[in-house]
Amino acid sequence: MAKANVREPDMDWVAIIGRAIQAAVAVMGWSNKEAAAKVGVDDAEFGKWLSGTRRPHLDKVIGVDELRGPFLLALAQAVDDSGVIVTGSIQIRMRKAG
């Protein structure tokens, strides 16, 4: 049986993504429990995403309109030391609830 030679990642992406989600939640002014409900997972699972102990479901995070922009911006800022350059501007239009 052949073995794959998988390169170890040079960054802890699960933790980086978790911190980016947490930053986006903070930008929105939501509690973690509120964010978990909007994303569609229970708050225990969401907490594992934030702590980096479980891989987040990015489709669920990006699927929340209000969270998408802040999350992508936070993620871009988190990896800016790895060759990613953020230029231009990102505008987030806040929608009124209801």
C-alpha positions as CSV (number, residue, x, y, z in Angstrom):
1,M,0.0,0.0,0.0
2,A,1.4,3.4,-1.0
3,K,1.7,6.1,1.6
4,A,1.1,9.7,0.8
5,N,3.8,12.2,1.8
6,V,1.6,15.0,3.2
7,R,3.4,18.2,4.1
8,E,2.8,19.5,7.6
9,P,1.1,23.0,7.3
10,D,3.4,25.9,8.3
11,M,0.5,27.6,10.1
12,D,-2.2,26.3,12.4
13,W,-5.0,27.2,10.0
14,V,-7.8,25.9,12.3
15,A,-6.8,28.3,15.1
16,I,-6.3,31.2,12.6
17,I,-9.7,30.7,11.2
18,G,-11.2,30.4,14.7
19,R,-9.6,33.8,15.6
20,A,-10.9,35.3,12.4
21,I,-14.5,34.1,13.2
22,Q,-14.2,35.5,16.7
23,A,-13.0,38.9,15.3
24,A,-15.9,39.0,12.9
25,V,-18.4,38.2,15.7
26,A,-16.9,41.0,17.8
27,V,-17.2,43.5,14.9
28,M,-20.9,42.6,14.6
29,G,-21.3,43.0,18.4
30,W,-22.8,39.6,18.7
31,S,-22.4,37.2,21.6
32,N,-20.9,33.8,20.7
33,K,-24.3,32.2,21.5
34,E,-26.1,34.6,19.1
35,A,-23.5,34.0,16.4
36,A,-23.8,30.2,16.8
37,A,-27.5,30.5,16.3
38,K,-27.1,32.6,13.2
39,V,-24.5,30.2,11.8
40,G,-26.8,27.2,12.6
41,V,-24.7,25.3,15.1
42,D,-25.0,24.9,18.9
43,D,-22.8,27.1,21.0
44,A,-20.6,24.2,22.2
45,E,-19.7,23.4,18.6
46,F,-19.2,27.1,17.8
47,G,-16.9,27.4,20.9
48,K,-14.7,24.6,19.5
49,W,-14.5,26.4,16.2
50,L,-13.3,29.6,18.0
51,S,-10.8,27.7,20.2
52,G,-9.3,25.9,17.2
53,T,-10.1,22.4,18.5
54,R,-12.5,21.6,15.7
55,R,-12.4,22.6,12.0
56,P,-15.1,25.3,11.3
57,H,-17.7,24.8,8.5
58,L,-16.7,27.8,6.4
59,D,-19.8,27.4,4.2
60,K,-21.9,28.1,7.3
61,V,-19.8,31.1,8.4
62,I,-19.7,32.6,4.9
63,G,-23.4,31.8,4.4
64,V,-24.4,34.4,7.0
65,D,-24.6,37.7,5.0
66,E,-23.7,40.0,7.9
67,L,-20.7,37.9,9.0
68,R,-19.2,37.3,5.5
69,G,-17.4,40.6,5.1
70,P,-16.0,41.0,8.6
71,F,-14.9,37.3,8.5
72,L,-13.1,37.6,5.2
73,L,-11.4,40.8,6.2
74,A,-10.3,39.4,9.5
75,L,-8.9,36.3,7.8
76,A,-7.0,38.4,5.2
77,Q,-5.6,40.5,8.1
78,A,-4.6,37.3,10.0
79,V,-2.4,36.0,7.1
80,D,-1.0,39.3,6.0
81,D,2.5,38.1,7.0
82,S,2.4,35.2,4.6
83,G,2.4,37.2,1.4
84,V,-1.3,38.2,1.3
85,I,-1.7,41.9,0.6
86,V,-5.0,43.5,1.2
87,T,-5.6,46.6,-0.9
88,G,-8.6,48.7,-1.7
89,S,-11.5,48.9,0.6
90,I,-14.3,46.6,1.8
91,Q,-17.6,48.2,2.6
92,I,-20.2,46.5,4.7
93,R,-23.7,47.7,4.5
94,M,-25.6,46.9,7.7
95,R,-29.2,45.8,7.3
96,K,-31.8,46.7,9.8
97,A,-33.3,43.7,11.5
98,G,-36.9,42.9,10.8
